[in-house]
Amino acid sequence: RKFLTQTCPPWTGFTLFQHLSVLFRQHETVIPGELPLVQELTLTLREWAVIWRKLYVSNKIMLFRQLQQMTYSLIEWRSQILSGTLPKDELAELKKKVTAKIDHGNRMLGLDLVVRDDNGNILDPDETSTIALFKAHEMASKRIEEKIQEEKSILQNLDLRSQSIFSAVHTYGLYVNFKNFVCNIGEDAELLMALYDPDQSTFISENYLIRWGSSGMPKEIEKLNNLQAVFTDLSSTDLIRPRISLVCQIVRVGHMELKEGKKHTCGLRRPFGVAVMDITDIIHGKFIFYSFKGLWVSLKLLPGDLTQVQKNFSHLVDRSTAIARKMGFPEIILPGDVRNDIYVTLIHGEFDKGKKKTPKNVEVTMSVYDEEGRLLEKAVHPGAGYEGISEYKSVVYYQVKQPCWYETVKVSIAIEEVTRCHIRFTFRHRSSQESRDKSERAFGVAFVKLMNPDGTTLQDGRHDLVVYKGDNKKMEDAKFYLSLPGTKAEMEEKELQASKALANFTPTKDSTKDSFQIATLICSTKLTQNVDLLGLLNWRSNSQNIKHNLKKLMEVDGGEIVKFLQDTLDALFNIMMEMSDNETYDFLVFDALVIFHYYNNCDAYLLVLNYYVANADDSRGAFVFSLSFQGSFVACMIAILRQMDDSHYSHYISTFKTRQDIIDFLMETFIMFKDLIGKNVYAKDWMVMNMMQSRVFLRAINQFAEVLTKFFMDQASFELQLWNNYFHLAVAFLTHESLQLETFSQAKRNKIVKKYGDMRKEIGFRIRDMWYNLGPHKIKFIPSMVGPILEVTLTPEVELRKATIPIFFDMMQCEFNFSGNGNFHMFENELITKLDQEVEGGRGDEQYKVLLEKLLLEHCRKHKYLSSSGEVFALLVSSLLENLLDYRTIIMHDESKENRMSCTVNVLNFYKEKKREDIYIRDSYYVYTQQELKEKLYQEIISYFDKGKMWEKAIKLSKELAETYESKVFDYEGLGNLLVSMASFYENIIKAMRPQPEYFAVGYYGQGFPSFLRNKIFIYRGKEYERREDFSLRLLTQFPNAEKMTSTTPPGEDIKSSPKQYMQCFTVKPVMSLPPSYKDKPVPEQILNYYRANEVQQFQYSRPFRKGEKDPDNEFATMWIERTTYTTAYSFPGILKWFEVKQISTEISPLENAIETMELTNEKISNCVQQHAWDRSLSVHPLSMLLSGIVDPAVMGGYSNYEKVGCVMGTPRRHQVVCVSPASSNGIVQLADLLLDVPLLMSGQMKFMKSLLSTSHFLGDLKPPNQGEATVWTPDLMLLYLELDSRNPSLTWGTTGCRDYTLAPALQLN
């Protein structure tokens, strides 16, 4: 389905396809043979397929299935289009379905909006004006949103007859769809529909107005088949009324009588008829089609308030739907539902016929005026569906003395205007003859003020108004008649005194019997009719009556309080806060809040809370509106800039008269561009519009850059702020999210690059050129421009990085040359700070680290003075980047607490070692600025040490804190509590059981591990009672792909360079490091046990091996030990449970092995003897077992074999002196001393030993010596030897420097 057009030489012997596609491929042009819609379908399906797979992998089932259905539909429709069998009209209809489905799917998946023309074809931005493109985006976005809402409503398939839906709803709306009205009226008509309670004889709702033409269609033809309304705010109490009716009043608009004639008065509102239907069944959720005779409507009850109805039933309720509110409040008044509606009903009147023979045809004109007599435009609303009008004219009854209208209209006035306004009624006789009607003037006037003198609103109910009569202009003078009483109740209270002012304008009661009655209903959440509640709301202006108003609040009707709940609560809490010094107010406020509990049940509070949550984003409305306005503005600006070429820019700049004018223009332009770029004027999915804006802005920025270079470069004309604004604008443009190609799919990336290229490279190269053009001015931008340039270099585009990273070196040498300090510390500090922030924000990668180090090293090594310091800095930054990248990777992707903590500590230690305390403190969040904070931290740390059974550390910190309590803050109470805690710590050390953890060496080998683990060895501190098998299993769960090594020998380079993961784990022994104060003292074993596994920094692993053949008589003679000593950077326990190690490997000879073994043996004997000397109550069994193992070993010959190591042995040892080689003399001497120290260890405990030897059970534990051995160390021999040795410590020494063992057998007793 592709055609090839050739632009190459004639055919040369190959097939045509080969000729075009292979031989001259660089000249071929591919022209798709498919329809544009099929091409779009193909590309869309390919893009969706990638996303579809990702949805499956991420287990997003709902979205996966929706996309699956959409994909199947598009595949089927694509097949139908490709078949070529569809008629033209069906193809056009299918095209609409396809484009709608694609647009819906793209919106659902967060893909870009596709803008189309009226025929569904994709618009080419190069062939479309900017304004048209913007309008197309707006229309497409609106169309898609409406379609999505419609489909959502269909998918939801709500069954409103289900009581489960209605049971949880407190507010309802009645949907009315007006189908048709057939009645031979002969003139225009007004249809006023409202809900009515026949049992209460009251209307429930305001009117829904339909203006019907004499031709049998709506007056506004655009409303044909689109006449619908929702009666809102119906509560559950409304639905349980015994009966509810829908009443439709029909008013004829035309002549007084249905007579033909040109001279008849027109435009009169005359009663025609009424239709009433019982709609009680509507509460059961039935969708009913009602038919009055000649009037057809469909009705449906919708659960929810207006916002919920518009959301859930968008297929029924749209923007054209009229909203008729209830004349009253719903069951729940939601926060933010500000309402200020005044309903006025014309009830009836009685008018004297005067000089006429028949009663007057009275027409009442109602309007709203302020106290100055100015008319309020469009303040009167006769019914929902139309805007307000300035004057409302009543129905005219023909020759009726006591007309009864019962017409209700709504008056809507701004809250701040209510206090100044009143409603005026004028009465006029209407003649059926046009000529007479023109001469008729108003014969009376009445008025009612909306606010009472005490500040409350006009009370609900009926009001008998005074009708004033007169024939002069004073009837229209508001200042005059407002000084008179408006109602008969006011007149009775205030007697009018005769004056000149009333000579020609007197109340009708003095001359006629005219009367006029109205009824009012106030539905306002801001205007109260209760004087006590008003006093509370205005408590600041009348503070002396706060107590009285709070008491009176208890008597206010609950319904009135609920209407003003938010304002009332605000007032109460403000009183409580600002009058906190008076407890009386506190109690009264509390009482009021308790009363509120009864007025507002729990369900109401929950509904209010749900409303807040559901409408959390409504505050964006104003912002969205402002963005819409900005969108139009920016589109116009882009359209202008798009038409400008280089000459236009040059000419425009030349029109400025002064240099300051150019500065002001550029400054404002840079700021405006940066502001628009930062605000994201257009939605993210408006890709075409965003690209258009970026392309036009880029060209303008480059043009202004040339102006900068031309006018503001030299020393005299340089403008620092202007250049600074340019750089920040350029960086903001380069880093804008709409240009970050790597974040897009491959399809979108290719589309953008093909159409617009990578605009980041163009602006980035311009930034580089502008920087180098600065010359000596560069120093003025250091360090302020380090951060912005870093943002540029972090852009993941190789060419851009290579071009901009050298700017860093330029900054280094600039500061080095011009700062006067001979260093680049400002640049260094700023780069480290900004690098930390940028990498933490998600920018930077391993490639950037390598390239940054490479380029900096290349430039620094070529520089005469920066070669050394520059190289150090480059390696420093590279090391920092490695730590930061590891930290970010682990924090984002690794759930292991150990790994996260390790990376955090690595970063903190880096800053600490580099003396960047500012960042270290910022990252560690420990800032000791207050004594209270320090004390709190001490207490918290001590508490953690106590929980972890680290009482030694808790005691150390407690002593520091105790000194503070005792000597600095003198908190003796705190000191006492602390000392009690310390006492418990000491007791726990002696009595509590603390299991000793094991330590493990873990090696991570292979390139598959993260860099902070790769080919490194760590020492881990295991958990309590955790053995190596359990620990290894725990590690392998973190790295399931790792292979466990069975050998403990260090791996070779093949393992270390392998792309796999290899893990080596084995147990190591900690090397105890006792505090100096414990040396040579009888320290209890419980205390020593702590130091055997804690406060350790060295660990050993021993692997035995033999050199030479095994000696059957002495296994120790050829037994060597390969010992690896691991030294960690920090001691255990520490901030981590693991630390990296340095290893030192040594081989231990048999002699050194014997010495080490005897040292450990003697240490055990010494500790055991000292413990028994310290506490005679201890069992001697451990000591007796230890001595038995030494005197009579069960295996391997005991320590007597150690005497043979490195010595020449002959006849029985009692007759020989040990002989050694000169090379091992020191070791032999040390070993001999250790062997001899076995009995000498008891020399200081003579009396203790005698008592032990006298006990039968001790002697019984010692087995008799083997008769074949050279030396027989019986207990008596040991005792006698010790006595002689204590009396004469200077024994005879042999020529070899060893003690003479020949004395020992001479001392043996029989």
Long-range contacts (C-beta under 8 A, 24 or more apart in sequence): 1-32, 1-33, 1-34, 2-30, 2-31, 2-32, 2-33, 3-31, 3-33, 4-28, 4-29, 4-30, 4-31, 5-29, 5-31, 34-82, 35-81, 36-121, 36-122, 37-81, 37-95, 37-98, 37-99, 37-120, 37-121, 38-78, 38-81, 38-82, 40-102, 40-114, 40-122, 41-74, 41-77, 41-78, 41-81, 41-98, 41-102, 42-78, 43-747, 44-74, 44-102, 44-105, 44-106, 45-71, 45-74, 45-75, 45-78, 46-747, 47-111, 47-745, 47-747, 47-748, 48-105, 48-109, 50-745, 51-109, 63-108, 63-109, 66-108, 67-105, 67-108, 67-109, 70-101, 70-104, 70-105, 73-101, 74-98, 74-101, 74-102, 77-101, 95-119, 95-120, 96-120, 100-147, 103-140, 103-143, 103-144, 103-147, 104-144, 104-147, 104-148, 104-151, 106-685, 107-144, 107-145, 107-148, 107-685, 108-148, 110-684, 110-685, 111-685, 111-748, 112-685, 112-686, 112-687, 112-688, 112-748, 113-137, 113-140, 113-141, 113-144, 113-683, 113-685, 113-686, 113-687, 113-688, 114-140, 115-140, 115-688, 116-140, 123-688, 125-688, 125-691, 125-692, 129-639, 130-635, 130-636, 130-638, 130-639, 130-642, 130-692, 131-635, 131-636, 131-639, 133-635, 133-688, 133-689, 133-692, 134-631, 134-632, 134-635, 134-689, 137-682, 137-686, 137-688, 137-689, 138-631, 141-683, 141-686, 146-314, 146-318, 149-311, 149-314, 149-315, 150-314, 150-315, 152-314, 153-312, 153-313, 153-314, 153-315, 154-315, 156-312, 158-312, 160-285, 160-287, 160-300, 160-301, 160-302, 160-303, 161-284, 161-285, 161-286, 162-285, 165-303, 166-285, 166-303, 169-303, 169-304, 170-235, 170-236, 170-330, 170-331, 170-332, 170-603, 170-607, 171-232, 171-233, 171-234, 171-235, 171-303, 171-304, 171-305, 171-330, 171-331, 171-332, 172-234, 172-235, 172-236, 172-238, 172-239, 172-301, 172-302, 172-303, 172-304, 173-230, 173-231, 173-232, 173-233, 173-234, 173-301, 173-302, 173-304, 173-305, 173-306, 173-309, 174-230, 174-231, 174-234, 174-282, 174-299, 174-300, 174-301, 174-302, 175-228, 175-229, 175-230, 175-299, 175-300, 175-301, 175-302, 175-309, 175-313, 175-316, 175-317, 176-208, 176-228, 176-229, 176-230, 176-231, 176-246, 176-297, 176-298, 176-299, 177-227, 177-228, 177-297, 177-298, 177-299, 177-316, 178-210, 178-227, 178-228, 178-229, 178-296, 178-297, 179-289, 179-296, 179-297, 179-298, 180-295, 180-296, 181-210, 181-212, 181-216, 181-294, 181-295, 181-296, 182-216, 182-294, 182-295, 183-250, 183-273, 183-294, 183-295, 185-214, 185-250, 185-252, 185-272, 186-214, 186-254, 186-258, 187-214, 187-252, 187-253, 187-254, 187-255, 187-258, 188-212, 188-213, 188-214, 188-219, 188-252, 188-253, 188-254, 189-214, 189-250, 189-251, 189-252, 189-253, 189-272, 190-250, 190-251, 190-253, 190-269, 190-382, 191-248, 191-249, 191-250, 191-251, 191-295, 192-248, 192-249, 192-250, 192-251, 192-382, 192-383, 193-229, 193-246, 193-247, 193-248, 193-249, 193-297, 194-246, 194-247, 194-249, 194-324, 194-408, 195-231, 195-234, 195-244, 195-245, 195-246, 195-247, 196-244, 196-245, 196-246, 196-247, 196-276, 197-241, 197-243, 197-244, 197-245, 198-243, 198-245, 199-241, 199-242, 199-243, 203-247, 203-327, 203-408, 204-231, 204-234, 204-238, 204-244, 204-326, 204-327, 204-328, 205-231, 205-324, 205-325, 205-326, 205-327, 206-324, 206-325, 206-326, 206-327, 206-343, 206-381, 206-383, 206-384, 206-408, 206-410, 207-324, 207-382, 207-383, 207-384, 207-408, 208-322, 208-324, 208-383, 208-384, 208-385, 209-322, 209-382, 209-383, 209-384, 209-385, 209-386, 210-385, 211-386, 226-320, 228-316, 228-317, 228-320, 228-321, 228-322, 229-321, 229-322, 229-323, 229-324, 229-384, 229-385, 230-302, 230-306, 230-309, 230-317, 230-321, 230-322, 230-323, 230-324, 231-324, 231-325, 231-326, 232-305, 232-306, 232-309, 232-323, 232-324, 232-325, 232-326, 232-330, 233-305, 233-306, 233-325, 233-326, 233-328, 233-329, 233-330, 234-326, 234-330, 235-330, 235-331, 235-332, 236-331, 237-331, 238-326, 239-283, 239-301, 240-283, 241-280, 242-280, 243-278, 243-280, 244-278, 244-279, 244-280, 244-282, 244-283, 245-276, 245-277, 245-278, 245-279, 246-276, 246-277, 246-279, 246-290, 246-297, 246-299, 247-274, 247-275, 247-276, 248-274, 248-275, 248-276, 248-292, 248-295, 249-274, 250-274, 250-275, 251-395, 255-432, 256-361, 256-396, 256-398, 256-430, 256-431, 256-432, 257-398, 257-432, 263-433, 263-434, 263-435, 264-432, 264-433, 264-434, 265-430, 265-431, 265-432, 265-433, 265-434, 265-437, 266-434, 268-363, 268-396, 268-430, 269-393, 269-394, 269-395, 269-396, 270-395, 270-396, 270-398, 271-395, 271-397, 305-330, 305-334, 307-614, 307-615, 322-384, 322-385, 323-384, 324-383, 324-384, 325-384, 325-523, 327-408, 327-521, 327-523, 328-521, 328-523, 329-523, 329-559, 329-562, 329-563, 332-604, 332-607, 332-608, 333-525, 333-562, 333-563, 333-565, 334-607, 334-608, 334-611, 335-566, 335-608, 335-611, 335-612, 336-611, 336-615, 336-618, 337-525, 338-525, 338-526, 339-523, 339-524, 339-525, 340-412, 340-413, 340-414, 340-415, 340-418, 340-523, 340-524, 340-525, 340-526, 340-527, 341-410, 341-411, 341-412, 341-522, 341-523, 341-524, 342-410, 342-411, 342-412, 342-413, 342-450, 342-458, 342-520, 342-521, 342-522, 342-523, 342-524, 343-408, 343-409, 343-410, 343-411, 343-520, 343-521, 343-522, 343-523, 344-408, 344-409, 344-410, 344-411, 344-423, 344-518, 344-519, 344-520, 345-406, 345-407, 345-408, 345-518, 345-519, 345-520, 345-521, 346-394, 346-405, 346-406, 346-407, 346-408, 346-518, 347-404, 347-405, 347-406, 347-462, 347-517, 347-518, 347-519, 348-402, 348-403, 348-404, 348-405, 348-406, 348-517, 349-402, 349-403, 349-427, 349-467, 349-514, 349-515, 349-516, 349-517, 350-401, 350-402, 350-513, 350-514, 350-515, 351-401, 351-427, 351-444, 351-467, 351-514, 352-512, 352-513, 352-514, 353-401, 354-443, 356-429, 358-399, 359-399, 359-400, 359-401, 360-399, 360-401, 360-429, 360-443, 361-396, 361-397, 361-398, 361-399, 361-400, 361-429, 361-430, 361-431, 361-432, 362-396, 362-397, 362-400, 362-403, 362-427, 362-428, 362-429, 362-430, 363-393, 363-394, 363-396, 363-427, 363-428, 363-429, 363-430, 364-393, 364-394, 364-405, 364-425, 364-426, 364-427, 364-516, 365-391, 365-392, 365-393, 365-394, 365-425, 365-426, 365-427, 365-428, 365-442, 366-391, 366-392, 366-393, 366-394, 366-409, 366-423, 366-424, 366-425, 367-391, 367-392, 367-423, 367-424, 368-411, 368-413, 368-421, 368-422, 368-423, 368-424, 369-421, 369-422, 369-423, 369-424, 369-478, 370-417, 370-420, 370-421, 370-422, 370-478, 371-420, 371-421, 371-422, 371-478, 371-479, 371-482, 372-478, 372-479, 373-476, 373-477, 373-478, 373-479, 376-413, 376-417, 376-421, 379-411, 379-412, 379-413, 380-409, 380-410, 380-411, 381-409, 381-410, 381-411, 381-412, 382-409, 388-412, 396-430, 413-450, 415-524, 415-526, 415-527, 418-450, 418-451, 418-457, 418-527, 419-450, 419-451, 421-450, 422-447, 422-448, 422-449, 422-450, 422-478, 422-482, 422-486, 423-447, 423-448, 423-450, 424-478, 425-465, 425-516, 425-518, 426-475, 427-467, 427-516, 441-471, 442-475, 443-469, 444-468, 444-469, 444-475, 444-508, 444-514, 445-469, 445-470, 445-475, 445-476, 445-481, 446-486, 446-516, 447-481, 447-482, 447-486, 448-486, 448-487, 448-518, 448-520, 449-482, 449-486, 454-531, 454-534, 455-531, 455-534, 455-538, 456-528, 456-529, 456-530, 456-531, 456-534, 457-522, 457-524, 457-527, 457-528, 457-529, 458-520, 458-522, 458-529, 459-520, 459-529, 460-520, 460-521, 460-522, 460-529, 461-519, 461-520, 462-517, 462-518, 462-519, 463-487, 463-489, 463-517, 463-518, 463-519, 463-520, 464-488, 464-489, 464-515, 464-516, 464-517, 465-516, 465-517, 465-518, 466-490, 466-491, 466-507, 466-508, 466-509, 467-508, 467-514, 467-515, 467-516, 468-505, 468-506, 468-507, 468-508, 469-505, 469-506, 469-508, 469-511, 469-512, 469-514, 470-504, 470-505, 472-504, 472-505, 474-504, 474-505, 475-505, 480-505, 481-505, 524-563, 525-563, 525-564, 526-564, 526-567, 528-560, 528-563, 528-564, 529-560, 530-556, 530-557, 530-560, 532-556, 533-560, 533-561, 533-564, 533-568, 536-568, 536-571, 536-572, 537-564, 537-567, 537-568, 537-571, 539-571, 539-574, 539-575, 546-575, 546-579, 546-585, 547-584, 547-585, 547-588, 550-575, 550-585, 550-588, 550-589, 550-591, 550-592, 551-588, 553-592, 553-595, 554-591, 554-592, 554-595, 558-598, 558-599, 561-596, 561-599, 562-599, 562-600, 565-596, 565-600, 568-596, 569-596, 627-679, 627-681, 630-676, 630-679, 630-681, 631-681, 631-682, 634-676, 634-681, 634-682, 634-693, 635-689, 638-692, 638-693, 638-696, 641-696, 641-697, 641-699, 641-700, 642-692, 642-696, 646-703, 649-700, 649-703, 653-707, 659-711, 659-717, 662-707, 662-711, 663-712, 663-719, 663-722, 666-704, 666-707, 666-708, 666-722, 666-725, 666-726, 667-721, 667-722, 667-725, 669-700, 669-704, 670-704, 670-722, 670-725, 670-726, 670-728, 670-729, 671-725, 673-697, 673-700, 673-701, 673-729, 673-733, 674-725, 674-728, 674-729, 674-732, 677-729, 677-732, 677-733, 677-736, 678-732, 680-737, 684-737, 684-738, 687-738, 687-748, 687-752, 690-738, 691-738, 691-752, 691-755, 691-756, 694-733, 694-736, 694-738, 694-739, 694-756, 694-759, 695-756, 695-759, 697-733, 698-733, 698-759, 698-762, 698-763, 701-726, 701-729, 701-730, 701-733, 701-763, 701-766, 702-762, 702-763, 702-766, 705-730, 705-766, 705-770, 708-770, 709-770, 709-773, 713-773, 715-776, 718-777, 720-777, 720-780, 723-774, 723-777, 723-781, 724-781, 724-784, 724-785, 726-770, 727-767, 727-770, 727-771, 727-781, 727-785, 727-788, 728-788, 730-763, 730-766, 730-767, 730-770, 731-767, 731-788, 731-789, 731-791, 731-792, 733-763, 734-760, 734-763, 734-764, 734-767, 734-791, 734-792, 734-795, 735-791, 735-792, 735-795, 740-795, 742-796, 758-797, 760-795, 760-797, 760-800, 761-797, 761-799, 761-800, 764-792, 764-795, 764-797, 764-800, 764-803, 764-804, 765-800, 765-803, 767-792, 767-804, 768-803, 768-804, 768-807, 771-807, 771-810, 772-810, 776-818, 778-810, 778-811, 778-814, 779-814, 779-815, 779-818, 779-819, 782-811, 782-814, 782-815, 782-826, 782-827, 782-830, 783-826, 783-827, 783-829, 783-830, 785-811, 786-811, 786-827, 786-830, 786-831, 786-834, 787-830, 787-834, 790-831, 790-834, 790-835, 790-838, 791-838, 791-843, 793-848, 793-852, 794-838, 794-843, 794-844, 794-848, 796-845, 796-847, 796-848, 798-847, 798-851, 801-848, 801-851, 802-851, 802-855, 805-851, 805-852, 805-855, 805-856, 806-855, 806-859, 808-852, 808-856, 809-855, 809-856, 809-859, 809-860, 809-870, 812-860, 812-866, 812-870, 812-873, 813-863, 813-866, 816-865, 816-866, 823-869, 824-869, 824-873, 828-873, 829-916, 831-877, 832-877, 832-880, 832-914, 832-916, 832-919, 833-918, 833-919, 835-877, 835-880, 835-881, 835-884, 836-880, 836-884, 836-919, 839-881, 839-884, 839-885, 839-888, 840-884, 840-888, 842-888, 844-881, 844-884, 844-885, 845-885, 846-885, 848-881, 849-878, 849-881, 849-882, 849-885, 852-877, 852-878, 852-881, 853-877, 853-878, 876-914, 879-910, 880-910, 882-1011, 882-1012, 883-907, 883-910, 883-1012, 885-1011, 886-1010, 886-1011, 886-1012, 889-1010, 890-1010, 890-1012, 896-1038, 898-1136, 898-1137, 898-1138, 899-1038, 901-1135, 901-1136, 902-1012, 902-1136, 902-1138, 903-1012, 905-1135, 905-1136, 906-1012, 931-969, 935-961, 935-964, 942-981, 946-981, 946-985, 948-1133, 949-988, 949-992, 949-994, 950-1094, 950-1133, 951-985, 951-986, 951-988, 951-989, 952-989, 952-1090, 952-1094, 952-1095, 954-981, 954-982, 954-985, 955-982, 955-985, 955-986, 958-982, 958-985, 989-1086, 989-1087, 989-1090, 990-1084, 990-1086, 990-1087, 991-1086, 994-1089, 994-1090, 995-1024, 995-1025, 996-1089, 996-1092, 996-1093, 997-1021, 997-1022, 997-1023, 997-1024, 997-1026, 997-1093, 998-1022, 998-1026, 998-1027, 998-1028, 998-1031, 998-1067, 999-1067, 999-1068, 999-1069, 999-1070, 999-1093, 999-1096, 999-1099, 999-1132, 1000-1028, 1000-1031, 1000-1065, 1000-1066, 1000-1067, 1000-1068, 1001-1064, 1001-1065, 1001-1066, 1001-1067, 1001-1068, 1001-1099, 1001-1101, 1001-1126, 1001-1141, 1002-1035, 1002-1063, 1002-1064, 1002-1065, 1002-1138, 1003-1045, 1003-1050, 1003-1051, 1003-1062, 1003-1063, 1003-1064, 1003-1065, 1004-1061, 1004-1062, 1004-1063, 1005-1045, 1005-1051, 1005-1055, 1005-1056, 1005-1058, 1005-1061, 1005-1062, 1005-1063, 1005-1064, 1006-1055, 1006-1056, 1006-1057, 1006-1058, 1006-1059, 1006-1060, 1006-1061, 1006-1062, 1007-1057, 1007-1058, 1007-1059, 1007-1060, 1008-1041, 1008-1042, 1008-1058, 1008-1059, 1008-1060, 1008-1061, 1009-1039, 1009-1061, 1015-1056, 1016-1140, 1017-1126, 1017-1140, 1017-1141, 1017-1143, 1018-1138, 1018-1139, 1018-1140, 1018-1141, 1019-1068, 1019-1099, 1019-1126, 1019-1128, 1019-1132, 1019-1138, 1019-1139, 1019-1141, 1020-1137, 1020-1138, 1021-1132, 1021-1133, 1021-1137, 1021-1138, 1028-1065, 1028-1066, 1028-1067, 1031-1065, 1032-1065, 1035-1063, 1035-1065, 1036-1063, 1039-1063, 1048-1101, 1048-1103, 1049-1103, 1066-1101, 1067-1101, 1068-1099, 1068-1100, 1068-1101, 1068-1126, 1069-1099, 1069-1100, 1069-1101, 1070-1096, 1070-1098, 1070-1099, 1070-1132, 1071-1096, 1071-1098, 1071-1099, 1071-1100, 1071-1125, 1072-1096, 1073-1097, 1073-1098, 1082-1170, 1082-1171, 1082-1173, 1082-1174, 1083-1170, 1084-1171, 1084-1174, 1085-1167, 1085-1171, 1088-1167, 1094-1132, 1094-1133, 1095-1131, 1095-1132, 1096-1131, 1096-1132, 1097-1127, 1097-1128, 1097-1130, 1097-1131, 1097-1132, 1098-1125, 1098-1126, 1098-1127, 1098-1128, 1099-1125, 1099-1126, 1099-1128, 1099-1141, 1100-1124, 1100-1125, 1100-1126, 1101-1126, 1102-1148, 1114-1197, 1114-1201, 1114-1204, 1114-1205, 1115-1196, 1115-1201, 1116-1150, 1116-1153, 1116-1154, 1116-1196, 1116-1201, 1116-1202, 1116-1205, 1117-1150, 1117-1201, 1117-1204, 1117-1205, 1118-1150, 1119-1150, 1119-1153, 1120-1147, 1120-1148, 1120-1149, 1120-1150, 1120-1153, 1121-1147, 1121-1148, 1121-1152, 1121-1153, 1122-1146, 1122-1147, 1122-1148, 1123-1147, 1123-1148, 1150-1205, 1150-1206, 1151-1205, 1151-1206, 1151-1224, 1151-1227, 1151-1228, 1151-1231, 1152-1227, 1154-1199, 1154-1202, 1154-1205, 1154-1231, 1155-1227, 1155-1230, 1155-1231, 1155-1234, 1157-1199, 1157-1202, 1158-1199, 1158-1202, 1158-1231, 1158-1234, 1158-1235, 1159-1234, 1161-1190, 1161-1199, 1161-1238, 1162-1234, 1162-1237, 1162-1238, 1162-1241, 1165-1190, 1165-1238, 1165-1241, 1166-1241, 1169-1241, 1169-1242, 1169-1245, 1169-1248, 1172-1248, 1172-1252, 1173-1245, 1173-1248, 1180-1252, 1180-1255, 1180-1257, 1180-1258, 1181-1261, 1183-1252, 1184-1258, 1184-1261, 1184-1262, 1185-1261, 1187-1262, 1188-1261, 1188-1262, 1188-1263, 1190-1238, 1191-1262, 1191-1263, 1191-1265, 1191-1273, 1192-1262, 1192-1263, 1192-1265, 1192-1266, 1199-1235, 1199-1238, 1200-1269, 1200-1271, 1202-1231, 1202-1235, 1203-1231, 1203-1232, 1203-1235, 1205-1231, 1212-1270, 1213-1270, 1213-1271, 1213-1301, 1214-1270, 1214-1271, 1214-1301, 1214-1302, 1214-1304, 1214-1305, 1215-1302, 1215-1305, 1216-1301, 1217-1294, 1217-1295, 1217-1296, 1217-1298, 1217-1300, 1217-1301, 1217-1302, 1218-1294, 1218-1296, 1218-1298, 1218-1301, 1219-1296, 1220-1296, 1220-1298, 1225-1296, 1225-1297, 1228-1296, 1228-1298, 1229-1297, 1229-1298, 1232-1298, 1232-1299, 1236-1299, 1239-1273, 1239-1278, 1239-1281, 1239-1282, 1239-1285, 1240-1282, 1240-1285, 1242-1278, 1242-1282, 1243-1282, 1243-1285, 1243-1286, 1246-1282, 1246-1283, 1246-1286, 1249-1279, 1249-1282, 1250-1279, 1253-1279, 1271-1301, 1271-1304, 1271-1305, 1272-1308, 1274-1308, 1274-1309, 1276-1309, 1277-1304, 1277-1307, 1277-1308, 1277-1309, 1280-1307, 1280-1309, 1281-1307
